[in-house]
Amino acid sequence: MSGPLLTRSRLRRAVPWALLVLLWFAVSAAVGVLGFANDSERVTIGAHAAQVSPTFDGHATLDLGAVLPRLRIKSSSPANLGVNIDVQETDASNLTDLLNRDALIASQPDGEVARISQVIREMAVDNAVAGAGSGLLVAVVVATVWAMLGPRRRRELFVLLHSSERRVQHRAVVVLVAMLITIASIFGPGQMRTPEIQPTGWRPLAELLPELSFDERLKGVEVASGFSTTGGVGIIRTAVQTYERSTEFYGQLKDRVQLVGGRIHQAAEGETVALLVSDRHDNIGMDPFAAEVGRIAGAKVLIDAGDDSSSGQAWEVFSINSLAQHFKNFKVVSVAGNHDAGGFIEEAMRKNKFTVLDSKPVEVDGIRFLGDSDPTKTGLGSADAPGDETTTQQSARLAEIACSQPAKEPISTFVVHDPASFQDTATRGCADLLLSGHLHRQVGPETKILEGRAVTTFTNSTTGGAAYAFALGYTLRRPGEVTLITYVQGKPVGLQTVTVELTGQITVGTYRPIPG
């Protein structure tokens, strides 16, 4: 018959381990929480560089500097967790341009909210790991010292401590009093002085601008009281009006997609649908519309043919963040356009786990892709600058790769930004479907039969409704287009365009079968 499970000897052996675990947890929690509370990260948010730091006030607070007022909105995070965003420099040339950018980005904030949440999560994980390491180090040091002393030396120390117990108590009292005096000298003077400036007061944005109507999101925004608030009412009013015009136009598109959903070709059994976008040029307002078209069609893949930005600057990664958030359940295949040159956009694509085509065949969801980013570099309003190769050279090089593929593994879909980069592959008939953007107008679909193989070329118009290289605004500058591509066993079998007109009405194109 076995003895009792819990005995005094077992308890005596378990207590040191339990104390070590408790010590590890206490140190880990203290170091982790203190580190997290004092952490910050410099990131790009919207059109600005910004310093993001966690708080415990339950609000997301936006500090816009000395001229504009601070804004805050309640956070939905647990444990009263909040965030402070210290907005810093921007490359905007004037205040009007800056406000328009910020207001338009704020009208579709999902990508930036997801980016900030990701930064806070990364801070929490980093500090939790640092805390756990610190706790482990302290526990190991304590356990090592305990073991090095040995039972006899520990008994001697206990006896010595016990024999001088009253003296130790007196010393402890003296030390405690000294600590209290030190703490009081450090913190006391600041508490005794009357504050020159009262704590920040907050008032609802709707109270500041009673003549304007507000959507549910803006109703929760509060503005810090002070001169910058009252003196900047005109600036705030302009930003709110821009925000409202943007949300009114783009906010209606998602509902309108549902009204025409019966005319959108939907994925049947055995079919895979991909959604093609191109030339968004920072117009994230079109992303919810495009995502809704993809949802109704049952699309699983997003094909991005480039020019997501206008000048390839670091601040424009908000465009990629928005795309990643709205298509987070899609597999994304992308190339960068000539206006995306500079490395920031491609880096953001890879960071968001897009499959960025780089001259190597790759299979995504059963579809075999080949393509590459545009070699040309073009800024906003500037002339083209040559890259490592011309589009003519790129076309010839990619054709060699496409045409060298085994007969059992042909290229199904060829994706580039400029149609000039797929001409050689199209002429030699080495891909089923060749896609591009760049022209801001639709060209094709055009199918030719080459040596018994059907080769279809198609150039998508601008998804962002861009005129030249600019599309960020509270309305479209020209119709915005997305294209649905249907595949069966990895081969393209049909195309259908869905277009937003300048009026906000949606036109669903005829479903066009692609010859096999």
C-alpha positions in Angstrom: 0.0 0.0 0.0 1.5 3.3 -1.1 2.1 6.1 1.4 0.4 9.5 1.4 1.0 11.6 -1.7 1.9 14.8 0.2 4.5 14.2 2.9 6.7 16.7 4.9 9.9 15.5 3.1 8.3 15.9 -0.3 6.9 19.3 0.6 10.3 20.4 1.9 11.9 19.4 -1.4 9.2 21.1 -3.5 9.2 24.4 -1.6 12.6 25.7 -3.0 11.4 24.9 -6.5 8.1 26.6 -6.0 9.9 29.7 -4.5 12.2 29.8 -7.6 9.3 29.7 -10.0 7.6 32.4 -8.0 10.8 34.5 -8.1 11.1 33.9 -11.8 7.5 35.0 -12.4 7.8 38.1 -10.2 11.0 39.3 -11.9 9.7 38.4 -15.4 6.4 40.3 -14.9 8.1 43.4 -13.3 10.8 43.6 -16.0 8.4 42.9 -18.9 5.7 45.4 -17.7 8.2 48.1 -17.0 10.0 47.6 -20.3 6.7 47.6 -22.2 5.4 50.7 -20.5 8.6 52.6 -21.4 9.0 51.2 -24.9 8.5 53.1 -28.2 9.0 52.4 -31.9 9.5 54.9 -34.7 7.3 53.8 -37.7 5.7 55.3 -40.7 2.0 56.0 -40.2 0.0 57.5 -43.0 1.9 60.5 -44.4 4.2 60.9 -41.4 7.0 59.4 -39.4 5.6 58.7 -36.0 6.8 57.6 -32.5 4.4 54.9 -31.2 4.4 54.0 -27.5 1.9 52.0 -25.4 -0.1 53.6 -22.6 -2.6 52.3 -20.0 -5.2 55.0 -20.3 -7.6 53.1 -22.5 -7.3 55.6 -25.4 -5.5 55.9 -28.8 -4.1 59.4 -28.6 -2.8 61.3 -31.6 -0.3 64.1 -30.8 -0.2 66.4 -33.9 2.4 68.8 -32.6 2.2 72.3 -31.2 -0.1 73.9 -33.8 -2.8 71.3 -34.2 -4.7 69.9 -31.2 -4.3 66.4 -29.8 -7.0 63.9 -30.7 -8.0 60.7 -28.9 -10.6 57.9 -29.2 -11.4 55.1 -26.9 -9.4 51.9 -27.5 -11.1 48.5 -27.6 -8.0 46.8 -26.3 -8.1 44.7 -23.1 -6.6 45.7 -19.7 -7.2 49.4 -20.5 -4.3 49.3 -23.0 -3.9 52.3 -25.2 -1.4 53.9 -27.5 0.2 57.3 -28.0 1.2 58.3 -31.5 3.5 61.2 -31.6 3.2 62.5 -35.2 6.5 63.9 -36.5 7.9 65.0 -39.8 6.3 64.5 -43.2 7.4 65.2 -46.8 4.1 67.1 -47.6 5.0 70.4 -49.3 2.2 72.4 -47.5 -0.4 72.2 -44.8 -3.3 71.8 -47.1 -1.7 68.9 -48.9 -0.9 67.3 -45.5 -4.4 67.7 -44.2 -5.9 66.2 -47.3 -3.6 63.2 -47.1 -4.3 62.6 -43.4 -8.1 63.1 -43.8 -8.3 60.7 -46.8 -6.1 58.1 -45.1 -8.3 58.4 -41.9 -11.4 57.6 -44.0 -10.0 54.2 -44.6 -7.9 53.5 -41.5 -7.9 49.7 -41.3 -4.5 49.3 -42.8 -2.8 51.8 -40.4 -4.8 50.5 -37.4 -3.6 47.0 -38.2 0.0 48.3 -38.5 -0.1 50.1 -35.1 -1.6 47.0 -33.5 1.2 44.9 -35.0 3.8 47.3 -33.6 2.3 47.1 -30.1 2.1 43.3 -30.2 5.8 43.1 -31.3 6.7 45.4 -28.3 4.7 43.2 -25.9 6.4 40.0 -27.2 9.9 41.5 -27.2 9.5 42.8 -23.6 7.9 39.5 -22.4 10.9 37.6 -23.8 13.3 40.1 -22.1 11.4 39.8 -18.9 11.4 36.0 -19.0 15.2 36.0 -19.7 15.8 38.4 -16.8 13.6 36.3 -14.4 15.5 33.1 -15.5 18.8 34.8 -14.9 17.8 35.9 -11.4 16.4 32.5 -10.5 19.6 30.7 -11.8 21.8 33.1 -9.7 19.8 32.6 -6.6 19.7 28.8 -7.1 23.5 28.8 -7.7 24.3 30.8 -4.6 22.0 28.6 -2.5 23.7 25.5 -3.8 27.2 26.9 -3.3 26.5 27.8 0.3 25.5 24.3 1.2 23.3 23.0 4.1 26.0 23.6 6.8 26.8 27.2 5.8 23.1 28.0 5.5 22.5 26.7 9.1 25.4 28.8 10.3 24.0 31.9 8.7 20.6 31.2 10.1 22.0 30.8 13.6 24.1 33.9 13.2 21.1 35.9 12.0 18.8 34.5 14.8 21.4 35.3 17.5 21.5 38.9 16.4 17.9 39.2 15.6 17.2 42.3 17.7 20.2 44.1 16.3 19.1 43.2 12.8 15.6 44.5 13.5 17.0 47.8 14.7 19.1 48.1 11.6 16.1 47.3 9.4 14.1 50.1 11.0 16.9 52.6 10.4 17.2 51.5 6.8 13.4 51.7 6.3 13.3 55.2 7.7 16.2 56.3 5.5 14.4 54.9 2.5 11.2 56.7 3.3 13.1 60.0 3.8 14.9 59.5 0.4 11.6 58.7 -1.4 9.9 61.7 0.2 12.8 64.0 -0.8 12.6 62.9 -4.4 8.8 62.9 -5.0 7.6 65.3 -2.2 8.7 68.7 -3.7 6.9 68.1 -7.0 3.7 67.1 -5.2 3.8 70.2 -2.9 4.1 72.7 -5.8 0.9 74.0 -7.3 0.8 73.0 -11.0 1.2 76.0 -13.3 -0.9 74.3 -16.1 -3.9 72.2 -15.3 -4.2 68.7 -16.6 -5.4 68.4 -20.2 -9.2 68.7 -20.7 -10.9 66.9 -23.4 -14.1 67.7 -25.3 -16.0 65.8 -28.0 -15.2 66.8 -31.6 -19.0 67.1 -32.3 -19.1 69.8 -29.6 -16.3 71.8 -31.2 -18.0 71.7 -34.7 -21.8 71.5 -33.9 -22.7 72.5 -37.5 -21.3 69.3 -39.0 -22.7 65.8 -38.9 -20.5 63.0 -37.8 -20.4 59.3 -38.5 -20.2 56.8 -35.6 -16.4 56.7 -35.8 -16.0 60.5 -35.5 -18.6 60.7 -32.7 -16.1 59.0 -30.4 -13.2 61.4 -31.1 -12.2 63.9 -28.4 -10.1 67.0 -28.9 -7.7 68.4 -26.3 -8.8 71.8 -25.0 -6.5 74.8 -25.5 -5.5 77.5 -27.9 -4.5 75.0 -30.6 -8.1 73.7 -30.5 -9.9 77.0 -30.7 -7.3 78.6 -33.0 -7.3 75.6 -35.4 -11.1 75.2 -35.8 -10.9 76.1 -39.5 -8.2 73.6 -40.1 -10.0 70.9 -38.2 -13.3 71.7 -40.1 -11.5 71.4 -43.5 -10.0 68.0 -42.5 -13.4 66.7 -41.2 -15.2 67.8 -44.4 -12.6 66.1 -46.5 -12.9 63.0 -44.4 -16.7 63.1 -44.7 -16.7 63.6 -48.5 -14.4 60.6 -48.9 -16.3 58.3 -46.6 -19.6 59.3 -48.3 -18.3 58.5 -51.8 -16.3 55.4 -51.1 -18.5 54.2 -48.2 -21.5 53.7 -50.6 -19.5 51.5 -53.1 -19.6 48.4 -50.9 -23.4 48.5 -50.7 -23.6 49.1 -54.4 -21.5 46.0 -55.1 -24.1 43.9 -53.3 -26.8 45.4 -55.5 -25.1 44.3 -58.7 -23.7 41.1 -57.2 -26.1 38.9 -59.2 -24.2 39.9 -62.4 -20.8 39.0 -61.1 -19.5 35.6 -62.2 -19.0 33.5 -59.1 -16.6 30.6 -58.6 -18.3 27.3 -59.4 -17.1 23.9 -58.2 -13.6 23.2 -59.5 -13.0 26.9 -60.3 -10.5 29.3 -58.7 -11.1 33.1 -59.1 -8.4 35.7 -58.8 -8.9 39.5 -58.6 -6.6 41.7 -60.6 -5.8 45.3 -59.5 -3.3 47.8 -60.9 -2.3 51.5 -60.7 -4.0 52.2 -57.3 -1.7 55.1 -56.8 -2.4 55.4 -53.0 -6.2 55.4 -53.4 -7.0 53.1 -50.5 -10.6 54.2 -50.7 -11.1 51.7 -53.5 -9.8 48.7 -51.4 -13.1 47.9 -49.6 -14.9 48.0 -53.0 -12.3 45.7 -54.5 -12.4 43.3 -51.6 -16.2 43.1 -51.7 -16.1 42.3 -55.4 -13.6 39.5 -54.6 -15.8 38.2 -51.8 -18.9 38.0 -53.9 -17.0 36.3 -56.7 -15.5 33.8 -54.2 -12.0 34.9 -55.1 -9.0 33.4 -53.2 -6.1 35.1 -55.0 -5.2 38.8 -55.5 -3.0 39.8 -58.4 -1.4 43.2 -58.0 0.1 44.5 -61.2 1.9 47.4 -59.6 1.9 51.2 -59.1 0.4 51.0 -55.6 2.0 54.3 -54.8 2.7 57.6 -56.7 6.3 58.2 -55.9 7.6 55.1 -54.1 8.3 57.1 -50.8 8.5 55.5 -47.4 5.3 57.3 -46.2 3.3 55.6 -49.0 3.6 52.1 -47.5 0.2 52.9 -46.0 -1.2 51.8 -49.4 0.3 48.3 -49.0 -0.8 48.1 -45.4 -4.4 48.8 -46.6 -4.2 46.2 -49.3 -2.8 43.6 -46.9 -5.6 44.3 -44.3 -8.5 44.2 -46.8 -7.2 41.1 -48.5 -5.8 39.4 -45.4 -7.6 36.1 -46.3 -6.3 36.2 -49.9 -3.0 34.9 -51.3 -1.4 37.9 -52.9 0.8 37.8 -56.0 2.4 41.2 -56.9 4.9 43.2 -58.8 6.0 46.7 -58.3 5.4 49.4 -60.9 7.6 52.2 -62.2 6.1 54.6 -59.6 6.9 52.1 -56.8 10.7 52.3 -57.4 12.9 52.9 -54.4 12.5 49.7 -52.5 10.1 50.8 -49.8 7.0 49.4 -51.6 8.5 46.0 -52.4 9.9 45.7 -48.9 6.4 46.5 -47.5 4.9 43.8 -49.8 7.3 41.2 -48.6 6.8 42.2 -45.0 3.1 41.6 -45.5 3.9 38.2 -47.0 2.9 39.0 -50.6 4.5 36.7 -53.2 6.5 39.3 -55.1 7.4 37.9 -58.5 11.2 38.1 -59.3 11.8 36.3 -62.6 11.3 32.8 -61.1 8.3 30.7 -61.8 6.1 30.2 -58.7 2.9 28.3 -58.1 0.2 29.9 -56.0 -3.1 28.1 -55.4 -2.5 25.8 -58.3 -1.7 28.7 -60.7 1.8 28.9 -62.2 3.0 32.5 -62.3 6.0 34.3 -63.8 6.8 38.0 -63.8 9.0 40.7 -62.4 8.7 44.3 -61.1 9.1 47.2 -63.5 12.8 48.2 -64.1 11.9 51.9 -64.8 11.9 54.5 -62.0 9.4 57.3 -62.2 8.6 59.8 -59.4 5.4 61.9 -59.0 5.5 64.3 -62.0 9.0 63.4 -63.0 10.4 61.8 -66.1 11.3 58.1 -66.4 14.8 57.1 -65.2 16.4 53.9 -66.4 16.9 51.1 -64.0 19.2 48.0 -64.4 17.5 47.2 -67.7 14.9 48.6 -70.1 11.4 47.1 -70.5 12.6 45.8 -73.9 15.5 44.0 -72.3 13.2 42.7 -69.5 10.7 41.5 -72.1 13.4 39.4 -73.9 14.9 38.1 -70.7 11.6 37.0 -69.2 10.6 35.4 -72.5 13.7 33.2 -72.4 12.6 32.0 -68.9 9.0 31.4 -69.9 9.8 29.6 -73.1 12.4 27.3 -71.3 9.8 25.8 -68.9 9.0 22.1 -69.3 5.9 21.2 -71.4 4.3 19.7 -68.2 4.8 22.9 -66.3 3.9 25.8 -68.6 3.4 29.3 -67.4 -0.2 29.9 -66.8 -0.2 33.6 -65.9 2.5 36.2 -66.7 2.4 39.4 -64.6 4.3 42.6 -65.3 3.5 46.3 -64.8 4.2 47.6 -68.3 2.7 45.7 -71.3 6.0 46.3 -73.1 7.5 43.8 -70.7 5.3 40.9 -71.9 5.6 41.4 -75.7 8.3 38.8 -76.4 6.6 36.2 -74.3 3.2 36.9 -76.1 4.8 36.8 -79.5 6.5 33.5 -78.8 3.4 32.0 -77.2 5.0 30.9 -73.9 2.2 31.8 -71.5 -1.6 31.3 -71.4 -2.5 34.8 -70.0 -0.3 37.9 -69.9 -1.4 40.7 -67.5 -0.3 44.3 -67.0 -1.4 47.7 -66.0 0.5 51.0 -66.5 -1.6 52.5 -69.3 -4.6 53.6 -67.1 -6.9 52.2 -69.7 -8.1 48.8 -70.6 -6.6 47.0 -73.5 -7.9 43.6 -74.5 -8.5 40.8 -73.8 -7.0 39.8 -77.1 -6.4 36.1 -77.9 -4.1 34.7 -80.6 -3.5 31.0 -81.4 0.3 30.3 -81.7 1.3 26.8 -82.7 -1.9 25.4 -81.3 -1.7 27.3 -78.0 -4.2 30.1 -77.1 -2.3 33.2 -75.8 -4.4 36.0 -74.2 -3.1 39.5 -73.3 -4.9 41.9 -71.1 -4.1 45.3 -69.6 -6.2 46.4 -66.6 -7.2 50.0 -66.3 -6.4 52.0 -63.2 -8.0 50.6 -60.1 -7.5 53.8 -58.2 -9.1 56.0 -60.8 -5.8 57.8 -61.3 -5.1 60.8 -63.6 -1.4 60.6 -64.4 0.1 59.2 -61.2 -2.2 60.7 -58.6 -5.4 59.1 -57.3 -5.6 59.9 -53.6 -8.7 62.0 -53.2 -12.3 62.1 -52.0 -13.6 61.1 -55.5 -12.3 59.4 -58.6 -10.4 61.2 -61.4 -11.3 58.6 -63.9 -13.2 55.3 -63.7 -11.7 52.7 -61.4 -11.5 49.1 -62.6 -10.8 45.6 -61.2 -10.9 42.4 -63.1 -12.0 38.9 -62.1 -10.1 36.0 -63.6 -11.5 32.5 -63.5 -9.2 29.4 -63.5 -9.8 25.7 -63.9 -7.0 23.5 -62.8 -4.6 26.4 -63.0 -5.5 27.5 -66.5 -7.4 30.8 -67.2 -10.9 30.3 -68.6 -12.6 33.6 -68.2 -12.3 37.4 -67.6 -14.8 39.9 -66.2 -14.3 43.6 -65.4 -16.1 45.5 -62.7 -15.8 49.3 -62.9 -16.7 52.3 -60.7 -17.8 55.2 -62.8 -17.1 58.8 -61.8 -20.6 59.1 -60.5 -20.1 56.2 -58.1 -22.2 53.8 -60.1 -20.9 50.3 -60.7 -20.7 48.7 -64.2 -20.3 45.0 -64.4 -18.7 43.9 -67.7 -19.7 40.8 -69.6 -18.0 37.6 -68.6 -15.7 36.7 -71.5 -14.5 33.1 -71.9 -10.8 32.7 -72.6 -10.1 30.1 -75.4 -8.2 27.1 -74.2 
